[in-house]
Amino acid sequence: MSEPDNRFQPRNPRQTEKFEHYPGPMAALGITFAAVFAAGIVASMFGSRPDFGAIGIGQVVGFGFVAILSTQRIAQPHAERLGLRSIQNEFLWVILLLLPSLVLMSELDNIIRDYGVQVPVDPETEAAVQSLFDGGAYGELQRLIVIVGLAPVMEEWLFRGVIQQGLIGNLGRYRGLILTAVLFALCRLTPGLPPSTLLSFILISFTTGILLGVVRIATGSLLAPIILHMGFNLIGWAANYYRDTWPIQGFNVPDSHTAYNILIASGIATYCGLISLKKHLDDAPDDPPLGPQVDSSVDD
């Protein structure tokens, strides 16, 4: 007697299946370059040398569009996997303690500069970069909105929201965290930089990506790395804008090193923030496991 044909039998909702986290490593790489490409295309619509306003619009549209499309492929519950939840008040103190780490990373740039190979900057590249910082008060307002308001939200949504949760699900917490930071650093590369500047830029971006990723895991909230990223960018913007009023050697005064007392104070604050962060990181729960959404009313 022939075996019965089971092709059209009702499916058992509790049947075990293989589910995969999204995005995986290759998909994450594709998402990163797609976001950069989309942002560049949108910004280029405003001219061959877009200003900060055009760059901000490009980033919002490009990164946002790619992030929205990618979010649709993330398993439910979306909000919990992306970290769309409020942040506990105790973490605000941790974020404040971590902000001085920007001074330490700036000193790393100074050290690499001293021991790196000095290469003259291409005049056209220097002129193109300088044009972004022209425009008077209106141009400064554009930079403030883009650097402090738009960029942190878009970048954190894409990297610490979409990409990191998928890579951690596929590779584990630490490898996923590292690969996310690598993609974050690649995303922020600027063509035409001298080798020493390029090296320090990659190292600082990677270190920042690790720190932001750890904050995202420890707090369970995407809002935490967004606030920390905004704080970093606000300090960087203020240091540049007020460099004549409040000069800080090695930070907003070029070709110098930061004073030891500032470095020691920044190191102590950062260390205290990292210790507190580690305690929360050890207790941070993993994302919900993948699986079918089973109706609890179904009888066994």
C-alpha positions in Angstrom: 0.0 0.0 0.0 1.3 3.4 -0.9 2.2 6.0 1.8 -0.3 8.7 2.4 0.4 12.1 0.9 1.1 14.5 3.7 1.8 17.6 1.5 -1.5 19.2 2.3 -1.8 18.2 5.9 -2.3 21.1 8.4 1.0 22.3 9.8 1.7 21.9 13.5 2.3 25.4 14.9 4.7 23.9 17.4 6.8 22.1 14.8 10.6 22.9 15.2 12.1 25.0 12.4 15.4 26.7 11.7 15.2 30.4 12.2 18.0 32.9 11.5 18.7 36.3 12.9 18.7 39.2 10.4 21.1 40.6 9.4 23.9 38.1 9.1 27.6 39.3 8.5 27.2 39.6 4.7 23.8 41.3 4.9 25.2 43.7 7.5 28.1 44.6 5.2 25.6 45.2 2.3 23.3 47.3 4.6 26.3 49.5 5.6 27.4 50.2 2.1 23.8 50.6 0.9 23.2 53.3 3.5 26.4 55.2 2.7 25.7 55.0 -1.0 22.1 56.1 -0.6 23.1 59.0 1.7 25.7 60.1 -0.8 23.3 60.0 -3.7 20.7 62.1 -1.9 23.3 64.6 -0.7 24.8 64.9 -4.3 21.4 66.1 -5.5 22.1 69.4 -3.8 25.3 70.1 -5.8 28.8 68.7 -6.4 29.9 70.2 -3.1 27.0 69.7 -0.7 26.9 71.7 2.6 26.2 70.2 6.0 22.4 70.7 5.5 22.5 68.6 2.3 24.7 66.0 4.1 22.2 65.8 6.9 19.2 65.4 4.6 21.2 62.7 2.7 21.9 60.9 6.0 18.3 61.0 7.2 16.9 59.8 3.9 19.7 57.3 3.0 20.3 55.8 6.4 16.6 56.0 7.4 15.4 54.3 4.2 17.8 51.4 4.5 17.1 51.0 8.2 13.3 50.9 7.6 13.7 48.3 4.9 16.0 46.2 7.1 13.7 46.5 10.1 11.0 44.7 8.2 13.1 41.6 8.0 13.9 41.5 11.8 11.9 38.9 13.7 9.2 40.0 16.1 9.1 41.5 18.6 10.7 44.4 16.6 10.7 46.9 19.5 12.4 44.7 21.9 15.1 43.6 19.5 15.8 47.1 18.4 15.9 48.4 21.9 12.9 50.8 21.6 12.4 51.3 25.3 13.0 54.0 27.8 16.3 54.3 29.7 16.6 54.0 33.4 17.8 57.2 35.3 20.8 55.4 36.8 22.3 55.0 33.3 22.3 58.8 32.8 25.1 59.1 35.3 27.0 56.3 33.6 26.7 58.2 30.3 28.0 61.4 31.9 31.0 59.5 33.3 31.8 58.1 29.8 31.7 61.5 28.0 35.3 62.4 29.1 36.6 59.4 27.2 36.4 61.7 24.2 39.4 63.5 25.6 41.4 60.3 25.9 40.6 59.3 22.3 41.6 62.8 21.1 45.0 62.3 22.8 45.3 59.0 21.0 45.0 61.0 17.8 47.8 63.2 19.0 50.1 60.3 19.7 49.5 58.7 16.3 50.2 62.1 14.7 53.6 62.3 16.4 54.7 58.9 15.3 52.9 58.7 12.0 54.2 59.5 8.5 53.4 63.1 7.7 51.9 63.4 4.2 50.9 66.8 2.7 47.2 67.2 2.4 45.9 67.6 -1.1 44.9 71.3 -1.6 41.6 70.4 -3.4 40.6 68.0 -0.6 41.5 70.6 2.0 39.5 73.3 0.2 36.5 70.9 -0.1 36.6 70.1 3.7 37.1 73.8 4.6 34.0 74.8 2.5 31.9 72.7 4.8 32.9 75.0 7.7 32.0 78.2 5.9 28.7 79.9 5.9 28.7 82.0 9.0 25.9 81.6 11.7 23.6 79.8 9.3 26.3 77.3 8.4 27.1 76.8 12.1 23.4 76.1 12.8 23.4 73.5 10.0 26.4 71.8 11.5 24.9 71.8 15.0 21.7 70.2 13.7 23.4 67.6 11.6 26.3 66.7 13.9 24.3 66.7 17.2 20.7 66.1 16.1 20.5 64.0 13.0 23.7 61.9 12.7 23.6 60.2 16.1 19.9 59.1 15.7 20.4 57.8 12.2 23.7 56.0 12.8 22.6 54.4 16.1 19.3 53.3 14.7 21.1 51.6 11.8 24.2 50.2 13.7 23.2 49.6 17.3 19.5 49.0 16.5 19.3 47.0 13.3 22.8 45.6 12.6 24.1 44.8 16.1 21.2 42.7 17.2 21.4 40.6 14.1 25.2 40.1 14.3 25.0 39.2 18.0 22.3 36.7 17.3 24.4 35.0 14.6 27.9 35.4 16.0 27.5 35.8 19.8 27.7 38.9 21.9 31.4 39.8 21.6 32.1 38.9 18.0 28.8 40.6 17.0 29.8 43.7 19.0 33.3 43.8 17.3 32.0 43.4 13.8 29.4 46.1 14.3 32.1 48.4 15.4 34.2 47.6 12.4 31.3 48.4 10.0 30.7 51.6 12.0 34.3 52.6 11.5 34.2 51.8 7.8 31.0 53.8 7.3 32.8 56.9 8.7 35.9 56.8 6.4 36.7 60.0 4.6 38.5 59.9 1.3 41.7 61.9 0.9 42.9 61.8 4.5 46.7 61.4 5.2 47.7 57.9 6.4 48.3 58.9 10.0 45.0 60.8 10.2 43.2 57.9 8.5 44.6 55.4 11.1 43.6 57.5 14.1 40.2 58.1 12.6 39.6 54.3 12.1 40.9 53.5 15.6 38.8 56.2 17.3 35.7 55.3 15.3 36.2 51.6 16.2 36.7 52.4 19.9 33.6 54.6 19.9 31.6 51.9 18.2 32.6 49.4 20.8 31.7 51.8 23.6 28.3 52.6 22.1 27.6 49.0 21.5 28.4 48.0 25.1 26.1 50.8 26.3 23.3 49.5 24.0 23.7 45.9 25.5 24.0 47.0 29.1 21.1 49.3 29.1 18.8 47.3 26.8 17.8 50.7 25.2 18.7 52.2 21.9 18.1 55.6 23.5 21.3 55.3 25.7 23.9 55.1 22.8 22.0 57.8 21.0 22.4 60.1 24.0 26.0 59.2 24.4 26.7 59.7 20.7 24.9 63.1 20.9 27.1 64.0 23.9 30.3 63.2 22.1 29.3 65.2 19.0 28.1 68.1 21.1 31.4 68.3 22.9 33.3 68.1 19.6 31.2 70.8 18.1 31.5 73.1 21.1 35.3 72.5 21.3 35.6 73.7 17.7 33.2 76.6 17.9 34.7 78.0 21.2 38.3 77.1 20.5 39.4 80.8 20.7 37.4 81.4 23.9 38.2 78.1 25.7 41.4 76.7 24.2 42.3 73.2 25.5 45.7 72.0 24.5 45.6 68.7 22.5 41.8 68.8 22.2 40.9 71.9 20.2 44.4 73.4 19.9 46.2 71.5 17.0 49.8 70.2 17.2 49.8 69.9 20.9 49.1 67.4 23.7 46.5 67.5 26.5 47.7 68.4 30.0 48.2 65.4 32.3 45.7 66.7 34.9 43.0 66.7 32.3 43.9 63.3 31.0 44.0 61.8 34.6 40.6 63.3 35.5 39.2 62.0 32.2 40.7 58.6 32.8 39.2 58.3 36.3 35.8 59.3 35.1 35.9 56.9 32.2 37.1 54.1 34.4 34.3 54.6 36.9 31.8 54.6 34.0 33.2 51.4 32.5 33.1 49.6 35.9 29.5 50.6 36.4 28.7 49.6 32.8 30.4 46.2 33.3 28.1 45.3 36.2 25.1 46.0 34.1 26.6 44.2 31.1 27.0 41.0 33.1 23.3 41.0 34.0 22.0 42.2 30.7 19.5 39.6 29.3 19.8 38.3 25.7 17.2 39.1 23.0 14.2 36.8 22.8 15.0 33.5 21.0 13.8 33.1 17.4 10.8 30.9 16.7 7.3 30.9 15.4 4.7 33.1 17.1 2.5 30.3 18.6 -1.0 31.0 19.7 -1.2 29.9 23.4 -4.8 28.8 22.8 -3.7 25.9 20.6 -4.2 22.6 22.4 -1.3 20.2 22.8 
